[in-house]
Amino acid sequence: MRIIDLSTPVDAAVWEPNPIDHTVLSPAEGAVHMAEGMRENYGLDFDPAALPGGELLSLDTLRLTTHTGTHVDAPSHYGSTAEYGKPRHIDQMPLDWFFRPGLVLDISDAPVGTVGADRIRQAFEQAGRAPQPMDMVLLHTGANALAGTPRYFTDFVGLDGPATDLLLDLGVRVIGTDAFSLDAPFGHMIREYQKNSDPSVLWPAHFAGRRREYCQIERLNNLDALLDTPSFTVCCFPVKIANAGAGWARAVALVAQQ
């Protein structure tokens, strides 16, 4: 089995709309931290110098959103209510949704904005098949090449409402993208709305989740490595964060060796 990494890193060194705060305690600082904790919480005195090299363990502390890096959006992210009942949080989603056969659809030639159902049907033809129920559909937009730059959040293509419904009609319950969002860039949607005040152009892919339960994987990477791979399995188990609208995931593709 060959494993292909489909994830983007959580990296405080690159540009993010919601900056990451990553603080690192070195092993030496970790030793002092432990000794201070033992004294303050348990009344135990311990000299960190007794440790080999005066070091214990490093410790990373991060402040970031659950939508940083590769992550899975839960139905509760799309709104507080849904037509089908109470939307579930990420820790409540069935794990078998996230270990399924995958299908990559290449829409990398599309301009910034959205693609519709007809363009998705063309991608089915290019891929040689349509998705089966519960397959994970992954959209190769090519936006991952811009990751770490401001353009990653402004120059990409998403799905319109009919394109999203087409995939859900076929039984897909997890749709992924290598772009920042499954919808078009924020600025693009707002400008389209200002033309004629049509609310259907505002976050149609996300808001489809208020009518029909499904999850999104956003900020994937390396999908071009799967364009000529007819059969593979996607594994993208989200981190089990209680009552959260999303969870980080280390997404990978599993490809059987020939």
NORVEN-V97662 format. One record per backbone hydrogen bond with DSSP energy under -1.0 kcal/mol. CO is the residue of the C=O (numbers start at 1). NH is the residue of the N-H. Records with the same first field share a line. If there is no record, write none. Layout:
CO = NH, NH
This chain:
2 = 255
4 = 253
6 = 221
8 = 70
11 = 14
21 = 63
23 = 61
25 = 59
26 = 30
27 = 31, 56
28 = 32
29 = 33
30 = 34
31 = 35
32 = 36
33 = 37
34 = 38
35 = 39
36 = 40
37 = 41
38 = 42, 44
39 = 43
47 = 50
48 = 51
51 = 54
52 = 55
59 = 25
61 = 23
63 = 21
65 = 68
70 = 249
71 = 218
72 = 247
74 = 77
75 = 78
82 = 85
88 = 76
89 = 92
94 = 97
95 = 98
98 = 236
100 = 234
101 = 136
103 = 138
105 = 140
107 = 110
113 = 158
115 = 160
116 = 120
117 = 121
118 = 122
119 = 123
120 = 124
121 = 125
122 = 126
123 = 127
124 = 128, 129
132 = 135
136 = 103
137 = 176
138 = 105
139 = 141, 178
140 = 107
142 = 145
143 = 146
144 = 147
146 = 149
148 = 15
149 = 152
150 = 153
151 = 154, 155
156 = 113
158 = 115
160 = 164
161 = 165
162 = 166
163 = 167
164 = 168
165 = 169
166 = 170
167 = 172
168 = 171
171 = 134
173 = 215
174 = 137
175 = 217
176 = 139
177 = 220
179 = 219
182 = 159
185 = 189
186 = 190
187 = 191
188 = 192
189 = 193
190 = 194
193 = 197
198 = 201
199 = 202
203 = 207
204 = 208
206 = 209
207 = 210
208 = 211, 212
210 = 83
215 = 175
216 = 73
217 = 177
218 = 71
222 = 225
223 = 226
224 = 227
226 = 229
232 = 102
233 = 254
234 = 100
235 = 252
239 = 241
241 = 244
244 = 90
245 = 74
247 = 72
248 = 239
251 = 6
252 = 235
253 = 4
254 = 233
255 = 2
